Amino acid sequence: MLLGAIRILPRPSSSIFTPLIRSANQSHTTRRIWLTTTSSRFKMASTEAPTPAAPAPTLAPVAQDQDVDSYKSQTNNKRPFQNGNNNNNNNNNNNKYKNNRKPAKHRRKAKPVAEGSHEEVLLTDIQTLIAKLEADAPDSSESPDETPLPEQGSIIDVQVIDISSTGDGLARLVGSPSNHIYVVPFSVPGDVIKVKAYRPVPDHGYTAADFISVVTPSPLRDDSRIQCKYFSQCSGCQFQMLDYAEQLRLKRNTVIKAYKNFSQLDPSLVPEVLETIGSPLQYNYRTKLTPHFDGPKGNIPRKGAAAQKPHTSCPPIGFTPKTSRNVLDIEDCPIATPAVRQGLRDERKRMQAEYGNYVRGATILLRESTKRVPKSTSPSDPSAPSSSSLPPSETSVDPSSLPVAEPAGLKVESDTYTDYKTCITDNNATSTEFIDSFIFTNPAGSFFQNNNSILPPFTAYIRSHALPPPPSASSKLSPEVQQKPIKYLIDAYSGSGLFTITQSSLFPGGSVGIDIAEKSIAYARRNAELNGLSEDQCKFIAADAPELFKSVDKYNPDETVVVLDPPRKGCDASFLRQLLEYAPRRVLYVSCNVHTQARDVGVLVRGEVEGSSSSSAGAVTTEGGKKKKVRYEIESIRGFDFFPQTSHVEGVAVLNRVDEEA
């Protein structure tokens, strides 16, 4: 079965939410899920917001720290939610909605919810909250609540009692005893918010709502902190109203919940999540933006160019708002660097003159690039020709008396150098970035971390945790293995060489970056040369995905550290199987999606991959010919705030190999 496959079992005879159930010998990737519904507690109505039959108690926000701390002492609630379908196992609950739904042949088929996606994370948090509310109810044996839901489009007041890892507030209707949840953006626990209920999803016990205004602010909210006039419209930021320390606390909770809900590990196997490392810059940090604009209305992309009509006025240029599919016109973005903000102004000005050239929509690249000039030389452009390279007729005048043009761009001074920041708009141009004294070049349109201010402490953290701890009697490795020195680094998903290059000084045998993208490898090799690293110190290999570790089979795994930094979807089963078969001594897993990271770390801790037998993944032969089972234990987990003012958090998990007799 493929990674992330789902096995759906008949729903148990209980109207109360049932957590995911997993047998002890079941691997990570097959999830036994009871797809239950809370819909038996609600029914649609064609009225305004309902009047409660009896006064309801004041709603108190869910205590985030209490919920987090209780994680260590409770049985791990496995994945409580996976797919958007309940099949036909809860017909009784669905009957009351039958008249509100389109006939089967006219309904769109629900798409499976991707693992670790925004949708799955939100649904998991909603179901967990509903389960908690039902468990905390004075008498959960009472008959299901028949409180009708507000009509679609109703304006209602809700009180926010929790916050999802997606950054959305989770609220209940003010004055109602119902446990139906309203998903409200731009809100925090304790807020009372006026919202428009626009998309009820009764099968899963929630309604999506648009933020209108704050009725009563939470003690956590201070709107004077908001620095963007588009906040509460643009979908880019969620937390600008919060103190930065509170943002970091919420992001730590996100990591904790990810491992609780997605790792399928017993809580005893997951260490306490460390405090989130903050960004040196909370605004003016983002080195890349991609605003866009739509094509003229009425144009059909499939038609020939002759049938297309150009814009007759400059279209809105910006981002998709939270509540509409129409582009929100954005004049400025305060989380972007000054160079990128200037680039946005320049591109908007250009479009005012050139909008008539466009018959289709387009995305605009805004990527910061840096030219660094050491102060020990000259503040002038280092690429300017020296006097010795000029013809004699042009050197009769003292060169030092000639004016030299300063590099273009915004100037940023330090004690030892001056940086000149410009904004690139060509996807195929080369951008340049510095991390401490390291230099990196990339195609401007390709991926590279978008917060340069946090990269020095981030790469320093990886460097300080790359090597295993000193030999110890408590280690799960033999004394012989512990005594072996670490010599090699393998940087899987290496891209243009961020970790391969910045960590190379630690590994006397060399560091090697592996990627399936030839273009990334070409830039990585160039970056190694720019940083003065020979191929013996740092090299890069373009390898096929099914055979990534065959290219480094000469590296003794007992002497090797592997760094992983996969895309948001995480690692697939094939890669995890290869990693367990290779069995490096230490793994550092870096991820921009802590939910798929938790899922994959769970695989490595169990030493099991779907479809693998004990004789393949997770089992290796020692030098003495004995079979041993390989798995990993978690040394530490920590978040890094690469994107302040948003709900996103980067995760770093440090793992050590455990050898057990097969």
ABEGO torsion letter per residue (X at the ends): XBBGBBBBBBBBBBABBBBBBBBAABBAABBBBBBBBAAAABBBBABBBBBBABBBBBBBBBBAAAAAAAAAABBBBBBABABABAEAABAAAAAAAAAABBBAAABBBBBBBBBGBAAAAAAAAAAAAAAAAAAABABAABBBBABBBBBBGBBBBBBBABBBAAGBBBBBBBGBABABBBBBBGBBBGBBBBBBBABBBAAAGBBBBBBABBABBBAABBAAABABAABGABAABAAAABBAAAAAAAAAAAAAAAAAAAAGBBAAABBBBBBBBBBABABGABABBBBBBBBBBGBBAABBAAABBBBABBBBBEBBBAABABBBBBABBAABBAAAAAAAAAAAAAAAAAAAABABBBBBBBBBBBBBBBAABBABBAABBBAAABBAAAAABBAAABBBBBBBEBBBBBAABBBBBBBBABAABBBBBBBEABBBBBBAABBBBABAAAAAAAAAAAAAAABBBBBBAABABBAAAAABBBABBBBBGAEAGAAAAAAAAABAAEBBBBBABAAAAAAAAAAAAAAGBBAAABBBBBBBAAAAAAAAAABBAAABBBBBBBBAAEBBAAAAAAAAAAGBABBBBBBABAAAAAAAAAAAAAGBBBGBBAABBGBBBBAAGBBBBBBBBBABBBBBBABBGBABBBBBBBBBBBBBBX
